[in-house]
Amino acid sequence: MQITSESVKVGHPDIVSDSIAANIIAEILNEEHKIRMDINCMPHCGIEIFLGKGLCVIGGEISTRVYIDIEKVARKTVLNIGYNDSALGLNGNSMGILNAIIPQSPDINIGSRADLGKHKEIGAGDQGIIYGFACDETPELLPLPYVLVNRMMRAFENCGNPVFAPDGKGQVTVDYDSKWRPRRVVTVLMSNAIDYRNVSAKSRSSIEKQARQIALNCLGEWTDDKTKFLFNPTGEWQAINSCSAADSGVTGRKLVVQLYGGYPGAQLGGGAIVNKTPEKVDCSAAFGSRYVAKNIVAAGLATKCSVQLAYAIGIAQPISVYINTFGTGKVSDEKIALVINKIFDLTPAGMIKKFDLLNGERFRKLPKTFFLDMSYPWEKTDKVKELKKALAIK
């Protein structure tokens, strides 16, 4: 059987939208820290971005004690991604910006503040179901297709070749045996906008060869002589027809890409992640559930694990915890679920503290990758001993 995962470059319009939202939150958090912010007076944000035909619409809700220049942050984000000329499909210097931000609803605000809320603790900023996933296919305890396709997209971003414009996407298809073990990469799809201003007439024919070499360098031993490479399958993708010049961008529309790449069994729940402050469990519990799943697999309790957390608005503790080890568990899924709340603090306050989610620089990094950065606290496996002890596993 074959499994495919997809990913996109940071210059894809949906990720540009995510990046603008994340950088607005990062800027707010950094400014809040200057006036001694703590978890009880943290800002509350839910920001939506729409990009289309050179227009950036910024909407949603923000409650904060500080002022930031939202337009400046949006332009800087776009320029830092590399969009500094309309010939690339978007220009951060000249794009139109419409600011439609409003304050957060006071009815939501009381549920996420300990001093105002009914339960006198920081409750979930909204209801939601959130999934985390881990498996033992890679050292990162993530599905191999997801790891490989993200590695390839980062390689295209960092190749330093101006021929490859910021917008791009890809897929990697992996062949599995009957025991769900990966064997080889079957197909590699690379789509990248081309900036023909940096291409001479003589070198046009070499672009596909260059793209293939970038892919080979990061896919390495998983490819072989039979691996099929596809580059810009329509035959053409000009940079001037990329990003918002040819496609809209919306926050939260690449959740499959960001959360496990569409791997079977790795479900999605909740909503967008990087456009919210972490009292919203769509954000914090996306990392909390991954943290739980990864530690379960790292402890050898299962080779594959999905974790579902559910929350009610204004209430801190998850109202349910569901574990699915797909028949690979050393103990029953029910037994594992019973110990999760004893070992992991899955309240918004607990996850914010554990994962340092009031760190603005953390938000700046998130749109590019959620899990493949080992500096992220939710990627640590520091609960392995506690899990083994609680479940009497050696």
N, C-alpha and C positions, 0 to 999 in steps of 0.2 A: 504494500500500500504506500501511497505517497501523500505527504502533508506539506502544504505551502504556507509560509508566513510572509507578510508584507511589511514594509516600512517606508518612510519618506525622509527626505532631507529637511533640515531646519528651514530651508527657503520655500517649502511648500506653503501655499497660502493659509491652510488650516493651522499649521504650526506657527506661521508668522502671527496669526491671530492669537493663538495660545501664548506666544512669547510676549506680545504687547500686554496682555492681561497679567501675566506673571510678573513682568517688569514693573507694572504699575503697583502691584501688591508689594513687590520687593522694595520699591522706593518709599512707599508708605511705612513699611516695617522699619526701614533704616531711619527714617525721620522720627518715627515714634520712639525708637530706642534712645534718641538724643534727649528726650524729655522723660526718661525713666519709665518705659513701658513694662508692665508685667502682664501675666495672663488674665488678670481681672479687669484690665483697662485696654486690652488689645483691640485693634481695629477689626471691623467686620465688613467683608467685601464679597460680592458676587458680581463679577464683571463679565460682560459679553462683548465680543468684538466681531464686527462684520467688515470684510474687505471685498471690494468689488470695483473694478475699472478705475483704480487710483483713488478710491474713496475709502476712508476708515471711519466706521461708525462705532463709537464707544458708549455702551449702555450698561445698565445694571445698577447695583446699589453699593454705596460706600458710606460707612460711618467711621470717622477718624478724628483725632484731635489736631492733625497737622494739615498743612497745605502742600500739595505738590503740583507741578506743572504737567498735567496729564498729556497735553499736546506734545510737549518737549520729550517726555518719556516715550511716547509712541513713535515719534520721528527717529529718535536715537536708536530704538530697538530695530526698526526697519533698516536703517543705515548700517548698523553693526552686523546685520545678517548679510549685507552685501548689496542691497538694493539702493544704489545711488545714481541710477540713470534709467530713464524711461525705456531705453533700449533693452533693459533686463525685465521688463514687465511691471515694474513698480519703482518709484523714486521717493525715498523718505523725505527728501527736501521739498518736493512739490505736491505730495499727495494731499487731498482734501481731508479734513478731520471734522467730524460732527460729534460733539460731546453731549450725551444724553444721560449722564449719571444723575441718580437721585439718592437721597439718604435711605439707609436700611429701614424696613418696617419696624416700628416700635414693638409690635406684637411678636416678631421673631427675635428682636434684640433681647427681650426679657428672658427668653429661654436659654440664651447663650452667655448670660452674665450671672455670676454667683450672687452679686449684691441685689439683683432685681428679680431673679427667677423664683418660681414657686418652690423648687427643690433645693434652693440655696447651694447650688454647685453649678459648674459650667456644664450645661447640657448640650446635647447634639444640636447643631444649628439648623437641622432639618431632619425629617425622617429619611430613611434610605436603606437599601440593601446593597452590600458591597462584597465583592469576591476577591480573594487572593489565591495564588497558585504557585506551585513549585513541583519540580520533578528532577530526577537524577541524571538527565541526559548530558549535562554539561557541568563543569566546575562551579558555574554560577547558580546551579540548580534551577535552570530555566530550559525551555524547549530549544533544541538545537536549531530548528529553522528560524526562530525568533532571534537567537544570538547571532547567527550568521548574517541574516539580512540587515540587522542593525549595525553590525560590524562593517558591512559593505557600505551602508549609507554614510556612516561616519568617515569612512575612507574617501568617499567621493567629496565630502565636505572639506576634508583636510588635505586633499591632494595638491593644492596650490596651483592648479592649472586653470587659468581664467577662461579656457574654452568651455569648461563645465560651469554654467550659470547656477545661481543658488537653488533654483527649483528642480526637484528630481524625486523619483520614487523607484522602488524595486521590489522584487519578490525572489524568494529562494524556495525551491521544492526539494524535499529530502525523501529518499526511499527508505522505508522501514521494513524489518522482517516481521514474521508472524508473532514475535514476542514483544513487539513495540520497541525494538532497538534500532536506532538509525544506522544506515549502511553507507549511503553516499548521496551527494548532491546530484539530482537529475537535471534540473533546469534552473538557470539564473536569468532573471529578467532585469534589465537596467534601462530606465528611462530618465534621460537628463536633458534639460534645455541647453541648447548650444549657442554660445555667444560668437557668432561668425565674424565679429570684428577682430577676434583674436585668431582667426583661422585663415591661412593663405590658401590660394586655389590648389596648390600642390599638396597641401597637408590634409585636405578634407577627407581623403580616403583613409587616413590613419586614425581618425577620431574613435571609430569603433574598436580598433586594436588597442588604443590607449585605455578605453573603458574596460575592455576585457582584462587587461593586465592589472588594473586597479582591483577588479573583482577577484582575480586569481591570487593576488598577494594576500588578501584577507580571508579567503575561503580555504586556501591551502590544501591540506591533505584530504579534505572531503570531496574534492573534485577529481575527475579522472578523464580519460580520453573520450568517454562517451557523454560527458556532461554537455548539455546544450546551452549556449549563451545567446540571449536575445538582447539586442540594443536598439532602442527607439523603434519598436516594431512597425509603426505607421510609415517609417522611412524618413520622417522629418519632425523636428521639434525646435523651432527657433526661439531664442530667448525673448525676443520682442513679443512673442505669443505665449508667455509663461506668466506665472503668479496671477495677480489680480487683473492683468490685461486679458486673460483668457478663461479664468476660473475664479469663483468666489472663494473666500476664506471665512470660516466660522469657528469660534471656540468650541472645543469639545467634540469635533467631528472626526477626530482620528483616535478615538479611544481604543479601537481594535488594534491599531498600529502600536499604540503606546502600552497597552495592557496585553502582553503575551502574543500579539501578532495573529490572533485568530486560531491558535492551537486548540484542537478538540479537547473539551473538558475544562478549558480555562474560560469560564463564563464572565460576562460583564454585568455590572449592576450599577445602581446609582446614576451619576451623571458626570459632567465634566469635572476636572480635578484641579488644574493649575490656575484656574481663574477664580478660585475661592480661598478665603482664609481658612485655617485648619480647624476652627470650631465646626465647620461644615464637614460631616463625616465622609461625604463624597471624596474629599481631599485626604484627611488624616487616616481614615479607615482603609483607603486604598493601599496605603503603606502598612498599616497595622495588620491587615489580613494577609498581605504578602509576607510580612515578618513572621506571623504565626505559621503559615504554610511552609516557609523555608526552614524554620527550625524543626518542624515535624519531620521533614525529609532528611535534614542534616543529622537528626537524632537516630535515623535508621528505623523510624516507626513505620515508614511507607516509602515506596519509590516514586509515588505520585500523590499529590494532595491538593484538593480545592477546599477553601474555607469561605463560608458565607457568614457575614455579620449583618445584623439588622438593628436599626435604631429608631427611636421615637423622638420627635422634636422636644427639646427641653429636658430630656432624661439622659443622664450621663452613661450609665451602663448599657451595653447592647442588650436588646430584649430577646435575642436568640443568637446562638452560635451553632453552625452546622458544619460538620466535617465529612468529606467524601474522599476516601483513599483509593477508590476504584478497584477494590478487591486486593490491594497490595499491602494492606496494613498488617502489622505484627500483633496488634490488639484491635478490638472493635472500634469503629468510628465513634460510637456512643461513648466509650470509655475515654477516648482522646478528648471529645467535646466537653466532658465533665470537668476536666482539669484546666481547660484553657483560661477561664476567668480567674483561677487561682494563681496562675503563673504569669499571665500577661495582663497589664493594665490597658484595657481597650476603651477607657473613657476618653473623650476629647482632650481633657487636661493631661491625662497620662501620656497619650500619644504625642501631643504637642511638645511636652517636656522631653520624652524619650527620643524623639526624632528631630529635635531642634527646629521645629517648624515655624518659629517666629524669627528665624534667621533669613533676612532678605536675600542673601546670596544663595541660599538653598533654592528659593523660588526661581532665581534667574537660570539655574541649571536644568530645572525639571522638564521644560518642553522638549529638550533634546532626547532625554532618556530617563525613565523612571527607576530602572533596576540595575542597569549594567555599570554602575559606578559604585565600587566597593567602599567608597567613603561615605555612602549613605547609611545612616544608622539602621534603617529597616533591612539592610542587606546583611547585617551581622547575625551570627548563629550562636549567640551567647546564652540561649535558654536551653541548649541541648541537655546539659547535665540535669537541670530541674525536670525536664520532660521525662527523661529516662528514669529518674528516681521516683517521680510521681506515678509512673506506669510500670514500675518494677521491670525495666528493660536493661539488660547489661550491654 
